[in-house]
Amino acid sequence: MGEGEGYTLHNATMNFTDRCGVCKDKASLLIAMLRTAGFNAYAAMTMAGERIDRIPADQFNHSVTVVKRRNGQYHLLDPTWVPNVRELWSSAEQQQGYLMGLPNGADLAETPVSAPENHYVRITGKSELLADGTLVGEFTITAEGQSDAAVRSVFSARRSEWRRNVEMELKRVAPQAQIISVTYTDNDTYLKQPVKMTYKYRIPNYALVSDKELIFTPLLAKGVFTRAMGHLSLNTSIEKRQYPFKDRCSRLVEVKETVKLPAGFSALSSLPEATPVNGKAVTYKGGYTMQGNSLVFEQRASFGKRVYEAADWPDFRSAVLSQKSFSATELIFVKKAK
C-alpha cells in the first residue's frame, strides 16, 4: 500500500484475498470474526518486549486485538503469538505498554502481570544408583503457560527430528544415557491438557565408585529441560544493578528427585542446602535430605514478574546462583565400616 501502509489494518476481504499478512492483518481478521460473532472488538498497538514512554512518538511494532467483556472491561488477545500456547494472551508480553483503538479513544495502559503459578514447570523423578555406578530411573516433566510452550519447543522442528530433540534433553546432561522409553502428550492437541513427558533411562558410569567412596550429582539437580528456565541464562556476574532488568516471563520451578543409594554408603559431611530467598518478587528454597538409604533433592523457585526493578536483583541473582550451584556440586558418600 506504499505510504498508506503504516499502521493501517487491512480488512478481512483483503486478508482472505492475499492469504498472507503480518500481525496487524491477523489482528484485523480476528476482529472481523469476533464482530461477526456479536462481540465488540477493536485493534490495539504495543511494543513487543519493550517499554512505551508517555510521549507522542512512533513507539509501536506489534498489533493485537481487544474484546469487550460483559463487565465492560477489555480483554487482550494476540492471534500472532499464541498459536501452540495454552493461553489467549502471551504472558511473554506482560508489563508492557499498549494503546487500544477504541471509538472514544483510550489512554496508554500496561499489560497485567501473570502469576508464576500460571507458568509452572514441575520435574519429579525416582532413580537408583547401582554398585557399579550405573543410574537407572525415570522422571516426569509437566508444564503450563509459557513454560508449557518452552517444553513443547522440542517439537517445533519437523516430526522426523522429534525423537532426536527429545533424547538430547537428557543427553545434554548425560551424553552416555541410554533412553529406554519416552512418552508424551499429543502435541497436536495441546489445548486439551498441559504438556507431560516421562523418560525412563539407564546411564552407565554415571557415578564414580570405589571400595570406599561414591561421588555424583543427582540427575535432576544437574538441570534437565533448562529451556523452560530462562532465568538461568541471565548474566549473574553483576552484583548490583542501577536499572530495571527483564526475564522472558514469570514462572514457578519445582524439582524433586529421590535417589536410592547402594547399600552401606552415607554422606561424608553435611549435605548442601541453599540460603532461602524470601523477596517480594522472588522466592527460593532448595537442598538435600536423607530418608533411610535414599537421597532426596528438592528445590522450589518462584519468579513473580517479567520486568523487575533494580532492587529485585539481589533476590533474583541469589535464586539463580543457588540453582546453578546445585547443578555444579558433586556429593561425596563414604562406605560405612562393617
C-alpha positions as CSV (number, residue, x, y, z in Angstrom):
1,M,0.0,0.0,0.0
2,G,3.0,2.3,-0.2
3,E,2.7,5.4,2.0
4,G,-0.7,4.2,3.2
5,E,0.7,1.1,4.8
6,G,1.9,2.2,8.2
7,Y,-0.5,1.2,11.0
8,T,-3.5,0.7,8.6
9,L,-5.3,-2.6,9.2
10,H,-6.3,-4.4,6.1
11,N,-9.9,-5.5,6.0
12,A,-11.0,-9.1,6.1
13,T,-11.7,-9.2,2.3
14,M,-8.2,-8.2,1.5
15,N,-6.7,-10.7,4.0
16,F,-8.7,-13.6,2.5
17,T,-7.7,-12.5,-1.0
18,D,-4.0,-12.1,-0.1
19,R,-3.9,-15.2,2.1
20,C,-0.9,-13.7,3.9
21,G,-0.1,-10.9,6.3
22,V,1.7,-9.7,9.4
23,C,0.5,-9.1,13.0
24,K,-1.9,-6.3,12.1
25,D,-3.6,-8.5,9.4
26,K,-4.1,-11.3,11.9
27,A,-5.5,-8.8,14.4
28,S,-7.8,-7.4,11.8
29,L,-9.1,-10.9,10.8
30,L,-9.7,-11.8,14.5
31,I,-11.6,-8.5,14.9
32,A,-13.8,-9.3,11.9
33,M,-14.6,-12.8,13.2
34,L,-15.4,-11.5,16.8
35,R,-17.7,-8.9,15.4
36,T,-19.4,-11.5,13.2
37,A,-20.0,-13.5,16.4
38,G,-21.6,-10.5,18.1
39,F,-18.6,-9.1,20.2
40,N,-17.3,-5.6,20.3
41,A,-13.7,-5.9,19.2
42,Y,-11.0,-3.4,18.3
43,A,-7.4,-3.2,17.4
44,A,-4.6,-2.3,19.8
45,M,-0.9,-1.4,19.4
46,T,2.0,-2.4,21.6
47,M,5.8,-2.5,21.5
48,A,6.7,-6.2,21.8
49,G,9.1,-6.8,24.7
50,E,9.9,-3.1,25.2
51,R,8.8,-0.1,27.2
52,I,6.5,2.6,25.7
53,D,7.1,6.1,27.1
54,R,4.3,8.6,27.6
55,I,5.3,10.8,24.7
56,P,3.6,11.2,21.3
57,A,6.0,9.2,19.1
58,D,6.3,6.1,16.9
59,Q,6.8,3.5,19.6
60,F,4.8,0.6,18.3
61,N,5.9,-2.6,16.4
62,H,3.1,-5.0,17.1
63,S,-0.7,-5.1,16.6
64,V,-3.1,-7.1,18.8
65,T,-6.9,-7.3,19.5
66,V,-9.1,-6.3,22.4
67,V,-12.6,-7.6,23.0
68,K,-15.1,-6.1,25.4
69,R,-16.4,-8.4,28.1
70,R,-19.8,-8.4,29.8
71,N,-18.4,-6.4,32.8
72,G,-17.3,-3.6,30.5
73,Q,-13.6,-4.5,30.7
74,Y,-11.4,-5.1,27.7
75,H,-9.6,-8.4,27.3
76,L,-6.3,-8.6,25.3
77,L,-5.9,-11.3,22.6
78,D,-2.9,-11.9,20.5
79,P,-3.6,-14.1,17.4
80,T,0.1,-13.8,16.3
81,W,1.9,-15.1,19.4
82,V,-0.5,-17.6,21.0
83,P,-0.8,-20.4,18.4
84,N,0.6,-23.5,20.1
85,V,0.5,-21.8,23.5
86,R,-2.1,-22.6,26.2
87,E,-3.2,-19.0,26.8
88,L,-5.0,-16.4,24.7
89,W,-2.7,-13.6,25.6
90,S,1.1,-14.2,25.5
91,S,2.4,-13.6,29.1
92,A,5.8,-13.0,27.5
93,E,4.2,-9.6,26.9
94,Q,3.3,-8.8,30.5
95,Q,4.2,-5.4,32.0
96,Q,4.2,-4.0,28.5
97,G,2.6,-0.8,27.4
98,Y,-0.4,-0.9,24.9
99,L,-2.8,1.5,23.3
100,M,-6.4,0.5,22.4
101,G,-8.1,1.9,19.3
102,L,-11.5,2.5,20.9
103,P,-14.1,4.7,19.2
104,N,-13.9,7.2,22.1
105,G,-10.2,6.9,22.5
106,A,-8.1,5.4,25.3
107,D,-5.1,6.2,27.4
108,L,-1.8,4.3,27.4
109,A,-2.2,1.1,29.6
110,E,0.1,-1.7,30.8
111,T,-0.5,-5.4,30.3
112,P,-1.0,-7.2,33.6
113,V,1.4,-9.4,35.5
114,S,0.7,-13.2,35.2
115,A,1.2,-15.2,38.4
116,P,4.2,-17.6,38.3
117,E,1.8,-20.4,39.0
118,N,0.3,-19.9,35.6
119,H,3.7,-20.8,34.1
120,Y,4.9,-23.7,36.3
121,V,7.4,-26.3,35.3
122,R,7.5,-29.4,37.6
123,I,10.0,-32.2,37.3
124,T,9.8,-35.3,39.6
125,G,11.9,-38.4,39.4
126,K,13.0,-41.6,41.1
127,S,16.2,-43.4,40.4
128,E,18.6,-46.0,41.8
129,L,22.4,-45.9,41.8
130,L,23.8,-49.3,41.3
131,A,27.0,-50.6,42.9
132,D,28.9,-50.2,39.6
133,G,27.9,-46.5,39.2
134,T,25.0,-47.1,36.8
135,L,22.0,-44.8,37.3
136,V,18.6,-46.3,36.4
137,G,15.3,-44.4,36.8
138,E,12.6,-42.2,35.4
139,F,11.4,-38.6,35.6
140,T,8.3,-36.8,34.5
141,I,8.1,-33.1,33.5
142,T,4.8,-31.2,33.3
143,A,4.4,-27.5,32.5
144,E,1.8,-24.8,31.8
145,G,1.5,-21.5,30.1
146,Q,4.8,-20.1,28.6
147,S,6.7,-22.9,30.3
148,D,4.5,-25.4,28.5
149,A,5.4,-23.7,25.3
150,A,9.1,-23.8,26.1
151,V,9.0,-27.6,26.8
152,R,6.9,-28.2,23.6
153,S,9.5,-26.3,21.6
154,V,11.3,-29.7,21.2
155,F,8.5,-30.4,18.7
156,S,8.9,-27.2,16.7
157,A,11.1,-29.0,14.2
158,R,10.0,-31.5,11.6
159,R,8.5,-34.7,13.0
160,S,11.4,-36.7,11.8
161,E,13.6,-34.7,14.3
162,W,11.3,-35.0,17.3
163,R,12.9,-38.2,18.7
164,R,16.4,-36.7,18.4
165,N,15.3,-33.4,20.1
166,V,13.6,-35.3,22.9
167,E,16.7,-37.5,23.5
168,M,19.0,-34.5,23.5
169,E,17.3,-33.0,26.5
170,L,18.7,-35.9,28.6
171,K,21.9,-36.5,26.6
172,R,22.9,-32.9,27.1
173,V,23.3,-33.6,30.8
174,A,24.4,-37.2,30.5
175,P,25.8,-38.0,27.0
176,Q,26.2,-41.7,27.8
177,A,22.5,-42.0,28.7
178,Q,20.6,-45.0,27.3
179,I,16.9,-44.0,26.9
180,I,14.6,-46.9,27.4
181,S,11.4,-45.0,26.6
182,V,9.9,-41.6,26.3
183,T,6.1,-41.0,26.4
184,Y,4.5,-37.6,26.0
185,T,1.1,-35.9,25.4
186,D,-0.1,-35.5,21.9
187,N,1.5,-32.3,20.7
188,D,-1.3,-31.7,18.2
189,T,-4.0,-31.5,20.9
190,Y,-2.2,-29.1,23.2
191,L,-5.4,-27.3,24.3
192,K,-6.7,-30.4,26.0
193,Q,-4.1,-30.6,28.7
194,P,-0.7,-29.3,29.7
195,V,2.4,-31.0,28.3
196,K,3.6,-34.1,30.2
197,M,6.7,-36.1,29.3
198,T,8.1,-39.2,31.0
199,Y,11.6,-40.5,30.5
200,K,12.8,-44.0,31.5
201,Y,16.6,-44.3,31.3
202,R,19.8,-46.1,32.1
203,I,23.1,-44.2,32.5
204,P,26.3,-46.4,32.8
205,N,29.3,-44.9,34.6
206,Y,27.1,-42.1,36.0
207,A,28.8,-42.1,39.4
208,L,32.4,-42.5,40.5
209,V,32.5,-45.6,42.7
210,S,35.4,-47.1,44.7
211,D,35.6,-49.5,47.6
212,K,35.3,-46.6,49.9
213,E,33.7,-43.7,48.1
214,L,30.7,-42.7,45.9
215,I,30.8,-39.4,44.0
216,F,27.9,-38.0,41.9
217,T,25.4,-35.2,41.3
218,P,21.7,-36.2,41.1
219,L,20.4,-36.0,37.6
220,L,17.6,-33.5,38.2
221,A,19.9,-31.3,40.2
222,K,22.1,-31.0,37.1
223,G,19.2,-29.4,35.2
224,V,17.2,-31.1,32.6
225,F,14.9,-29.1,30.4
226,T,16.6,-25.8,31.2
227,R,14.9,-24.5,28.0
228,A,11.9,-23.8,30.3
229,M,14.1,-21.9,32.8
230,G,15.0,-18.7,31.1
231,H,16.3,-17.2,34.3
232,L,19.4,-19.4,34.2
233,S,20.6,-17.6,31.1
234,L,20.8,-14.2,32.7
235,N,24.3,-12.9,33.5
236,T,24.8,-13.1,37.2
237,S,28.3,-11.7,37.3
238,I,26.9,-8.2,38.0
239,E,26.5,-7.9,41.8
240,K,24.4,-4.6,41.7
241,R,22.1,-3.1,39.2
242,Q,21.0,0.5,38.7
243,Y,18.2,-0.1,36.2
244,P,15.3,-2.5,35.7
245,F,16.0,-5.8,34.1
246,K,13.9,-8.4,32.3
247,D,13.3,-12.1,32.2
248,R,11.2,-13.9,29.5
249,C,8.2,-14.5,31.7
250,S,7.2,-15.1,35.3
251,R,7.5,-18.8,36.2
252,L,7.4,-21.3,39.0
253,V,10.0,-24.1,39.1
254,E,9.6,-27.2,41.3
255,V,12.1,-30.1,41.2
256,K,12.2,-33.2,43.3
257,E,14.3,-36.4,42.9
258,T,14.7,-39.4,45.1
259,V,17.9,-41.4,44.6
260,K,18.3,-44.9,46.2
261,L,22.0,-45.4,47.1
262,P,23.9,-48.6,47.1
263,A,23.9,-50.3,50.5
264,G,26.4,-49.2,53.0
265,F,27.0,-45.6,51.9
266,S,26.4,-42.4,54.0
267,A,27.2,-38.7,53.4
268,L,30.8,-37.7,54.1
269,S,29.7,-34.4,55.6
270,S,26.6,-32.2,55.8
271,L,24.6,-32.1,52.6
272,P,24.4,-28.8,50.7
273,E,21.5,-26.5,51.4
274,A,20.8,-23.1,49.9
275,T,20.1,-20.0,51.9
276,P,16.4,-19.3,51.4
277,V,15.3,-16.3,49.4
278,N,12.0,-14.6,50.5
279,G,11.8,-11.5,48.5
280,K,8.7,-9.6,47.3
281,A,9.2,-10.8,43.7
282,V,11.4,-13.9,44.0
283,T,11.5,-16.8,46.4
284,Y,13.7,-19.8,46.5
285,K,14.5,-22.8,48.7
286,G,16.4,-26.0,48.0
287,G,18.5,-28.7,49.5
288,Y,19.1,-32.3,50.2
289,T,17.8,-34.7,52.9
290,M,18.4,-38.4,53.6
291,Q,15.4,-40.7,54.0
292,G,16.8,-44.0,55.1
293,N,19.1,-45.2,52.3
294,S,17.7,-42.6,49.8
295,L,18.9,-39.2,49.0
296,V,16.2,-36.6,48.3
297,F,16.8,-33.4,46.3
298,E,14.2,-30.7,46.3
299,Q,14.0,-27.1,45.1
300,R,11.3,-24.5,44.5
301,A,11.9,-21.2,42.8
302,S,9.2,-18.6,42.1
303,F,9.9,-15.6,39.8
304,G,7.0,-13.3,40.0
305,K,7.4,-10.9,37.1
306,R,8.8,-10.4,33.7
307,V,10.2,-6.8,34.3
308,Y,12.0,-6.3,37.6
309,E,13.2,-3.3,39.4
310,A,16.9,-2.9,40.3
311,A,16.0,-3.6,43.9
312,D,14.8,-7.1,43.0
313,W,18.2,-8.1,41.6
314,P,19.9,-9.4,44.8
315,D,17.0,-11.9,45.4
316,F,16.8,-12.8,41.7
317,R,20.6,-13.3,41.5
318,S,20.7,-15.3,44.7
319,A,18.0,-17.7,43.5
320,V,19.7,-18.2,40.1
321,L,23.1,-18.8,41.7
322,S,21.6,-21.3,44.2
323,Q,20.1,-23.3,41.4
324,K,23.3,-23.3,39.5
325,S,25.4,-24.2,42.5
326,F,23.4,-27.5,42.9
327,S,24.0,-28.4,39.3
328,A,27.8,-27.9,39.7
329,T,28.2,-29.6,43.1
330,E,29.3,-33.2,43.4
331,L,28.2,-35.1,46.5
332,I,30.6,-37.5,48.3
333,F,29.4,-40.5,50.2
334,V,31.6,-43.0,52.1
335,K,31.1,-46.6,52.8
336,K,30.4,-47.4,56.4
337,A,32.9,-49.7,58.2
338,K,31.5,-53.0,59.0
